[in-house]
């Protein structure tokens, strides 16, 4: 079972988290568990501690990634081999 963690911010009590087993339904607002006021969802950046530092810095700065197709790639094309270099993969 996977629990998804959603963060919300109550105008009176501050930030709190809720855990749900599914991503269906409206998760843009919730009721504060202390005062029952409507709280808006807070979006936080992903946990990037184990990521490549160059990619992590771009995410932290808010840089939008670029989409590249194969015709824009420079260098030698990767040839397909006739044997499977990883026999444990099918």
C-alpha positions as CSV (number, residue, x, y, z in Angstrom):
1,X,0.0,0.0,0.0
2,X,1.4,3.4,-1.0
3,X,0.6,6.4,1.1
4,X,0.7,9.8,-0.6
5,X,1.5,12.8,1.5
6,X,-0.3,16.1,0.9
7,X,0.6,19.3,2.6
8,X,-2.0,22.0,3.5
9,X,-1.8,25.4,5.0
10,X,-4.5,26.6,7.5
11,X,-4.7,30.5,7.7
12,X,-5.0,30.2,11.5
13,X,-3.0,27.1,12.6
14,X,-0.3,26.8,9.9
15,X,0.9,23.9,7.9
16,X,-0.2,20.3,8.3
17,X,0.0,17.0,6.3
18,X,-2.5,14.4,5.4
19,X,-1.8,10.9,4.1
20,X,-4.0,9.2,1.6
21,X,-3.9,5.8,0.0
22,X,-5.1,7.1,-3.4
23,X,-4.6,10.2,-5.6
24,X,-8.3,10.4,-6.6
25,X,-10.6,13.1,-5.4
26,X,-10.2,16.8,-4.7
27,X,-6.9,17.4,-2.9
28,X,-6.7,21.2,-3.5
29,X,-8.3,21.9,-0.1
30,X,-9.0,20.2,3.2
31,X,-10.3,20.9,6.6
32,X,-7.8,21.8,9.4
33,X,-7.7,19.0,12.0
34,X,-7.5,21.6,14.8
35,X,-9.9,24.4,13.9
36,X,-11.9,22.9,11.0
37,X,-11.2,25.9,8.7
38,X,-10.6,25.4,5.0
39,X,-6.9,25.0,4.2
40,X,-5.4,25.2,0.8
41,X,-2.9,22.7,-0.5
42,X,0.8,23.7,-0.4
43,X,3.1,22.4,-3.2
44,X,6.7,21.8,-2.3
45,X,9.6,20.9,-4.4
46,X,10.6,17.2,-4.7
47,X,13.2,15.6,-2.5
48,X,16.3,15.9,-4.6
49,X,19.1,15.0,-2.2
50,X,20.3,12.1,-4.2
51,X,20.0,13.7,-7.7
52,X,22.8,14.8,-10.0
53,X,23.9,18.2,-8.6
54,X,23.5,19.9,-12.0
55,X,19.9,18.8,-12.4
56,X,19.2,19.5,-8.7
57,X,20.5,23.1,-9.1
58,X,18.3,23.6,-12.1
59,X,15.2,22.4,-10.2
60,X,16.1,24.5,-7.2
61,X,16.4,27.6,-9.4
62,X,13.1,26.8,-11.1
63,X,14.7,26.3,-14.5
64,X,12.3,24.8,-17.0
65,X,13.8,21.6,-18.6
66,X,14.1,21.6,-22.4
67,X,12.6,18.9,-24.6
68,X,15.0,17.4,-27.1
69,X,14.3,15.0,-29.9
70,X,16.8,12.6,-31.4
71,X,17.4,14.8,-34.5
72,X,18.9,17.5,-32.2
73,X,21.4,15.2,-30.5
74,X,25.0,15.6,-31.7
75,X,27.6,12.9,-31.7
76,X,27.8,9.2,-32.7
77,X,24.5,7.3,-33.0
78,X,24.1,4.4,-30.7
79,X,24.0,1.2,-32.6
80,X,21.9,-1.7,-31.5
81,X,23.7,-4.8,-30.7
82,X,22.5,-8.3,-31.6
83,X,23.2,-9.7,-28.2
84,X,21.7,-8.7,-24.9
85,X,24.4,-7.1,-22.8
86,X,22.3,-7.8,-19.7
87,X,21.1,-11.4,-19.9
88,X,19.1,-11.2,-16.8
89,X,16.8,-8.7,-18.5
90,X,14.3,-10.0,-21.0
